[in-house]
């Protein structure tokens, strides 16, 4: 209870101790120990240097795939709110199928089934069009990293589309109608009235999905892409330094995700403090 | 010729008919309100004018141009919503300027127009605020300015005052009428509040169950309702139903009492069941001359409404509502007290 007549009294020390974020302290201590190890222990330094080469690959694939997912998500999200039954059903088919398949299976499927099929299709198209370039394309022309980007993008596109759909549907009908009455077309209404509000509302979710994606990008190691997980696997099996290698791998992921989730939290607070 | 013309509109949703046989001619600059209970089709009709609903059959023209199937964003019709529907991510100024940007109006002109509009609704000081920083009444003023800025051919107001406090409601009501008269803009006003409709309109359209019950100026609607629905919806009513007497200028109630009314119903025959509608302001306390149209009963309820005090008097199984003008010296009858009430024969409205 607030007692406005008295100056706010600091809660008792015991209570403050009980409420302190102890988990964070433990995490920081482990982190400091890891940093100390990496800096002073020669073997750890070597392992860290070897693994961190892959950080660029991990971050790059995640970022590009995330952009792909956002583009797909926006388009499919709009389609899922469409009154056109054909558009709605095509979009829903995609979302339901993708959401029902495990991420790992989806990645394997896209890399080993969808990409070769697409190449085959392009080859045939090349024959029809008489394009030597198209007919000569083979799945080898499609590097693993691209397949990963497509795979993660398609998978997360389904999740993001649900965010956009929910966001669009949370905007009251009057907003659409007011915009229409003022002379806006469907796309202008979306662009200038609806989406600015939707993005505000779903920004925290979008941020959290970026973090999930960063973590799920570790799955791409099964396709032989040299991200941090793949490098660690290779390193550990050749040196048998499983404990150090995987500990450092976990530490690198944790550092990235904790920093990002702080960023998302900050963003959320800013939005909550600002306008609706 | 009528400026806004609605011809035999019909709209159904599934098997429910929302509006049918709706025809109305609105003159340029006229203020017409659609009045009726919820579900009567008044909002659906307005939404057809706005282009948010397409009529199944019928025609809508503005200034001779057929807009029946024109998309909403091409109609140049201003709309104000019950929920304000301001764009929360834009400032007051940007909200009002929104439609002008779309029309590609040059910036200086647009700025001047926005200033005029904000001035008109008396919100110039709040121009750089955001909607959530304004009160409900202020938000609705912004919505009005936004709708008017594009110089719409017709202004549509969909229960614009329903979400506001009583005091603000009265204030904004007068404001709306002042602005409408100043701009001479053709206006359709949807409401379920008869007082609003009576106070604002040049003409009213009273609707029930998807159909028009009566069209006319407020005084005509109030004083000469043509159907029992209009009579009961516009103004609180007491009714007395009985058999027409031989002289056809009175009726006999089942309890035996005779009610005289000022007119002779030449087109009805003796014994017909007729109903007399009585407004609370014509029923008075006390006995009438020669005990005419006088009822004795018990006060069942006393409502203090400010300028008037409304009594519900239960007499011979009828409930009569009587308004007496308030004044501090007045002794108001108490609940349970026996009183006499009467009314003039000329004040009866017979249907």
Interface residues (C-beta under 8 A of the other chain):
Chain A: X172 X174 X175 X177 X178 X179 X180 X181 X182 X183 X184 X185 X188 X192 X193 X196 X197 X200 X275 X276
Chain B: X50 X51 X52 X71 X72 X73 X74 X75 X76 X77 X78 X79 X81 X83 X84 X85 X86 X87 X88 X89 X98 X99 X102 X103 X130 X132 X143 X146 X147 X150 X156
